[in-house]
Structures are given as C-alpha cells and as structure tokens.
Amino acid sequence: MHGNVTNEEWQIFKEAYQYFSDHCLPPANQDENAVDWWMSAAKDVGELDAKWKDYPLMRSLLLAIYEYMEFKAKEKTREVAEFVQEQ
C-alpha cells in the first residue's frame, strides 16, 4: 500500500532532484574553479532552503545532497593527490 504524497512533497523532491542534477559533478577541491563552484552551489542551496523554509523535508534532502557532493569532491581530490604522488 502506498501513502499519499502531498503536492508540496512532490514539488520538494522534484526541486531537490533538480538541484542535485545541476550540481552532481563537483570539482576536486584543489581545482582552480572549486571555490566559485562551491559558492554557486551554496547560493542555490540557500535559495531553495529559503523557499521551502516551512518544510523540514527540503532541508533534510538538501543537507544530504550537499554532504554527498562534498564526499564526491573529496574522492576526486584524493584521486588527484594519488596521481600526483605516483609521478
């Protein structure tokens, strides 16, 4: 049996997915554009959070997405560091 998802919940998941889709490839931390990329990602996450401030679901989703993007950036950073050490 499936529950009923409200229109707001549906929209929150849709917008959270769109945010992730737009920011799913963070640069390695030492890339020259990393600071600009993260500033843009933070601005966009702040705007979504403000838009849905009365819905804790959006904040939870955005925090999870942001943490995952940080994980991906750290993984890229480690790969680059290992590559540099091997040379």
N, C-alpha and C positions, 0 to 999 in steps of 0.2 A: 504494500500500500504506500502510495506517495502522498506527502503532505502538500499543502497549498503554499506556493511561493507567492509573496505579495509582488505587486508591480514594482515597488521600491527595491525589494531584494533582487528581483530580476535585473533591474537597471544598475544596481550596485555591482553585481557580478559582471555584467556586461562592461561597465566602465573600468572596473578593476582589471579585467582581461585586456581591454584596450590599452590601459596604462602599461601592463606587463608587455604586451606585444610591441609597443613603441619603445620600450627600454630593456628588452631582453638580452641585448648584447653589450654589456658594459665593457669599457676598455680595461686593459691591465692597469694597475694603479700607477705605474711609472710612465705610462704613455703621456705624451705632451698635451693631449686633449682631455685627459682624465678629469681634471678639475672642472673644466667647462661642462663636460658631460654630466658629472655628478651635480653641479649647480642647477642645470636644466632639469634633471630628474627630481631633485629636491623641490624645485619650484612647482613642477607639475604635480607631485605628490601632495604638496601643501594646498594647492588649489582644489584637488579632489577631496582632501580631508575637510577643508572648509565648506565645500559644497554639501557634504553629507555629514556635517558635524553632529546631527541628532541621531545618527545611525552608527552604533559601535561596530557593526559588521564591516563597514567600509574601512574603518581604522585598522581593524584586525587583519583584513585582507592586504591593505597597503603595507602594514608592518611586515607581514610575511613575505610579500613580494620584494620589498626593499632589502630585507635580510638575505633573500635568495640572490638578488643582484650583487650584493656585497660578497657573498660566497663565490659567485661566478668570477667576479673581478679578482678576488684573492687567488682563485685557481689559475687564472690567466697569468697573474703576477708570478706565481710560483713556477709555472711552466717557462716563462721568460727567464727567470732567475736561474733555473736549472740549465737552460740552453746557454746562457752566458757563461756559466761556470764550466761547461763542457768544452768550450773553445780553447 
